[in-house]
Amino acid sequence: SYDSFAAFIKKLDQAGELLRIAQPVATELEITEIADRQMKTKGGGKALLFQQPTIDGRPSQFPVAINTMGSEKRISLALGIASVDELAHQMQAILKAKPPNSLQEGLGLLRQGIDLLHARPRKVSSGPCKEVIHRLGDSDFSLNELPVLRCWPNDGGRFITLPNVYTEDPDNGQRNVGMYRMQIFDKATTGMHWQVHKVGARHGKRYYERNEPMPVAVCLGGDPAYTFAATAPLPDGLDEILFAGFARKKSVDLVKCETNDLRVPADVDFVIEGYVQPGELRDEGPFGDHTGFYTAIDPYPVFHVTAITHRKDAIYPATIVGIPPMEDFYLGDASVRVFLPVFKLNFPDRKSTRLNSSHITI
């Protein structure tokens, strides 16, 4: 496990998997151009750390990291394992294992590499994500201070591309962590691109029916296991934070947000807090998507930001999508390999030991 996104970046550097760009580079189109070339290099190229990104010509206080999980090796480093297959074997063993009825049986699971002791998260009162706190309206800090990328020439604006979006079911409190792109509309609002079949949209529907604002928290950075969990095809009802704790073999510390009651990992780099107002929609897009084509403009819910908290040494994580191969290919491939045992359990006639992930999108 990693106690910060910076610790993961340091690991990539030590492994020879990181290129540092010291010169100023614009978040408008330029970072995308450089990252796109790197992603299309054989084997996914290298991760990139832009140390002086600029926003509309002015320097950002936050470096930008991109393509951090854009190869098999970097995925393995992100999860702290020798190979993604190692985590897949553990998933398979869990599905076959019976709950231990004795200490001896529990030790037997540990000998198989199955450690579930750290799956359950812990509540804490504070954490590094609270080192700097900005409440919108009480501070000049806003979304405009984040080095959010404008990826492609005809995009409708700047898009947050690696957000871990936290929502809860208002009826049973069940948490979901999803990844839904977010177009920046202005300094305090974004789009929330959850499609109707996504769990976030289902939670939103319940709030709409209750005519109550929906609390939302968006996390960026922290242990890369969080991002992997947010993109993984988990069975409905399986908590992404539980899976992240299992994958990283360390309990996730959860801290309460400043302006709502949602809990988020205490060690992430940024937390963007806010709400979605029932029934409020705004046109979002176009967006250069996984297919290499622009998605059409469509109405989506609006996310209103109430606070932004971050680490003092925060690093902004980003990715881009477009004509394959891109970073999302390696994330999709890893997800397929890890969750193949689950697929085979639901579809026992499936004989293949590995699915073709070339068409996986996230």
N, C-alpha and C positions, 0 to 999 in steps of 0.2 A: 504494500500500500504506500501511497504518497501522502504526506501531510500538507502538501500544497502543489499547485500547478507548476510553480517555479522549481520544485524538487524534481518533477517529471521532466521539465525542460533541461535541468542540469544532468539528469540521467541520459537523456538523448544526446547531449553534448559529449558526455564521457564515452558514449558508445559510438561516436563518430557519425551520428544520425542527424546532426543539426548544422545548418548554415546560418550564420549571423550576418545581417545586413545593417551596417552602421550608418549608411547614407540616408538622408531623408527620402521617403517614398510615400506617394499620395495614396490615401485610402480610396480615392476615387479612381477606379479602373487599373491603376498601376500595380498595386499589390496582386490583384487578380491575374494580370498578365504574367507576372513573374512566377506566381504560384502555379498557374496552369501549365507552364513549360515544365516546371519541376515535377508535377504530378504525372505528366505524360512521359517522363523519363522511365527507362526500364526499371521495373521493381518498385516504382513509386517515388523514386528520387529521394530527397532529403526533407526533413522538417525545416521550416524557415522561421526565424525570429527577426522581425523588423523592429529595430531598436529606436528608430525615429520616424514613426508614421506621422503623416500630416493630415489635418482635417481642413479642407477648404484653404490650404496654404499655411495654416498655423500648426505648430508642433503639438502633438498629443503627449500627455504625461504618462500614457500607458503604452508599452510595447505590444505588438501584435504577433501572435504565434499561429501558424497555419501549416496544414499537412502533417500535424503531429502524430496522426494515426494512419498515415497513408502508405503503409507497407506491412507485410506480415511481421517483420521484425519489430516494428514500432508498436503494433497491436500487442505483441507478446510482452514488450517492455511496459506498455501501459497497464497490463494486467498482472505484471510481476511473475510471469511464467515462462518456461522455456519454449512452449509452443501452445497455440490455441487449442490443439488437440488434447492437451493436458486438462483444460477446463471442461472440454466435451466429455472426457472419460469420467470426470467427477460428476457431471450431470447425469450420465448414464448410471453410475453407481448409486446415486441418490434415488433415481426412479426405481431401481431394483431393490434398494434396501428397505427393511422394515424398521419402524421406530424402535430404538434400543430399549430393552426392558431391564437392563442391568448395566453396571459400570463396565463389565467385561465386554458386553456387546457394543457399548459406546466407544471403548478403546479400539474395538475391531473396526469401527467405521473410520476412526482416526488413522488407523494403519492403512486404510485404503485411500487415504488422502482426502477424506470427507470431513471437513471441520465446519459444523453448523453453529458453533458456540458464538460466533461473531456475526451471525446473520441479523440478529435483532438489534435495532438502533438504540442509542441512548440519548436521553434528553439532557442538555446542558444549558447553563444560564447565559453564556456568551461564547465568543470565538473570534478568530482572526478576521472573519468577514465583517465584523463590527468595528474594526479599527478606525474607519472613517465613516461617518453617518451623515447623509444629506437628506433632509426632508424637503421635498419640492415645495416651494413657496417661502421657505425659511432660508434658502441658500441659492446662490447663483448657479450652482452645479445642476446639470440636467443631462438628458440623453445626448445633447450636442457635444458633450465633453468626451464621449466614448468613441474610440476609433472604429466605428461601424463601417463596413465596406459597401461601396457601390460597385457591384460585381461586373455587370455587363452594360454596354452602351445604352440599350433601350429599356433597362430596368426602370421601374416606377420610382425608385429612390434608393436609399441605403437600407440594407437588410441585415438584421442579426441572424446569423446562420447556424450557430451552435448553442441555442438556448435550451436549457433544461427547465421545462415549464411545470410548476407544481400546482396542482389543484386537488380539491377534495369533494367527495360526494356529500351534499348537505344532509342527507338522510342517515348515512351510516358512518361518515367520517373516513371512508376508504380513500387512501391517497393514490394519486397517479402522477407519474413523471413522464412527460412526453416531449417530443422535439417538434416544434411548429415554428416555421420561419416568421419573422416579425419585421414588417416594413416600418421604418421610422416616418411618422407623419409630421411631428414637430417635437419640441423639446420635452413634451410631457405625455405624448400619446403615440401608440404604434398599432399596427394591425396584429391580429392573432389568427394565424392561418391554420386553425384546426378544422379539418373536414368533418362532415356530418357523422362519419363512421368512427371517428376517433373518440377515445375515452374523455378527453378534455371537453369535447363538444357535448358529450352525454352529460357530464357534470354541469355544463353550462345550461343545458336544457332544463335541468331540475331547478336551477336558480331562476331561469326565465319564468317557469311555471309558478314559482313562489314570489316573483316580482321583487327579488332581492339582489343587490350588487354581489357579484361573484369575486371573492378574494383570489388573487393569483400572485405567485412569486416566480421570478425567473432567475435562475442561477447560471453563472458563467465561470468556467474554470474549476479549480479544485482537483481532486483525484480524478484522473481520466476514466476510472471505473464508473463514475456517475454518468458520464456522457455515453459510455458503452451501454449501460443499463437503460438509459433513456431511449436509445435507438433500437434496443433488442426487441424481438418479437415475443415478448413474455405472454404467457396465457393470461386471459382476462382475469383480474382479481389478484394476481401475484404482484406484490409490492416491489417496485423497482429498487427501493432503498434496501429491502431485504436481500435482493439479488446482488446489489452492489456490495453489501457487507460480506456476503458469501464469496463473491469473486475476489475481493481485496483481502479477505481473511482478517478483517478488522471491523469492529462495530462502527457504524456511521454516527457521529455526534450530531444531533439535531438541535438547532437553536430557533427560538421564536422570532418571527419578523418584528420590525418596529411598528408597522402600521396595520397589520392584520395578525390573525392567530395561526397562520400557517407556520410549519417548522421546516427548516432547510438545513443542509449540511453546513456546519460551523466553519469549515475550512475552505469554502469556495472563494474565488477571487472577487466576484461581484454578485450582489443580490439586488434585483430590480423588483420592488414591491408595488402592488397596485390592485386594480379591480377591473372587471368587465361589467358594463352596465347592460342589464337585460334589454334585448331588442335593438340596441344601437349597432348599426352596421355602417361600414364605409368601404368604398372601392379600394381594392388592394391589387398591386401589380402594375404592369407586366413584371415577370421575373424569369430570368434565364435559368431553365430547370434542368433536371437530370438528362432529359432526352436530347438536349442541345437546341431546343426550341423554347421560345418564350410562352409562358402560360398567359392566358387571357386575363383581362381585368374582371374581377368578381368581388361582390360585397362580402366582407368578413367582419367579425366582432372587433370592437375597438378596446384596446388595453390602455387604461389611464394610470400613469405612474404617480405614486404618492411618496416614494422614498427610494434612494439608491445608497446602498452601503458597499464598502469594498475594503480590501486589504491595502495597506500602505504601499506594498510592492506588487500590486496587482498586475497581471498580464492578461490581455484580452485575447481569448481564443476565437478563431474563425475557421471557416471552410468555404469552399466554393463548389458548386455543382455545374455540370455542363456536359459537353460531348465526352463520353468515356474514353479511356479510364481516368477516374478521378479518385479522391480520397474515400468517397463513400463506397467504392467497390470493395475496398479492404475491410471496412466496417461491416458491410453486408455479407461478405464471405465469412468473416469471423462469426457473425451471428448465426449463419446457416450451419456452420460446423459445430458450434456450441449447442444449438437447440435441435440438431438433427435427432438426438434421442427422444425428444419430446414429440417431434413430428412422426417418428417411427412408432411411438407408443399409440398415437392417435390414428395412424394409418399403417397397420402392421403388415400390409401387403407390399409396402415400399421396401425393395431389396437393396437399393443403392446405399452405399455407406457414405456418400457425399453428393450433395445436390449441386447442380450448376448454378452458381451465384452471379453469373455474368449479367443477369437481368434484375438483380436485387436493387431496389431503391429505398431510401429512407426519408 
